[in-house]
Amino acid sequence: MWLASQTEKGQMSGIENTLQIPIRGVISLAGVLDLRRMWKTHEGKGMSSPVATFLGGTPQEVSERYSLASPIELLPLNIEQILIHGELDRHVPVELSVAYYQRAIELGDKVRLVLLPEVEHFMVIDPSSSAWESVVNLLESLK
């Protein structure tokens, strides 16, 4: 999602760059679409947040990094997006995809939200799972 946000800007992390292949659509598979909210979820569970490790600090310590990296803060993307999330996901709350979807729609992005019942976090990336056919069909639907 982050890379897709860079297509309009023509730069990546402040470094002038042009993508060799344009991105016309993107799929999120149970993605962490709001880094601040994910950090807060980890904090609420009393656990060390992989988000803080990845960004080198908490939202209070390195706020600008969260602004530059968090997909929800980079909207609109101005490309087609499909968000796939299992309703039983205990690792990444489904609410992150729902909130991202609502914000993307508000900003005029073309986005679809697909919530898969009885599907947990890793099933959306497992080709042997019952959810995989949905992922493949949605991928094929991108134009």
PyMOL commands that set and color helices and strands:
alter all, ss='L'
color gray80, all
select helices_A, chain A and resi 2-5+35-44+50-55+63-69+71-74+94-106+121-125+132-141
alter helices_A, ss='H'
color red, helices_A
select strands_A, chain A and resi 11-12+15-16+25-29+80-86+111-116
alter strands_A, ss='S'
color yellow, strands_A
deselect
rebuild
show_as cartoon
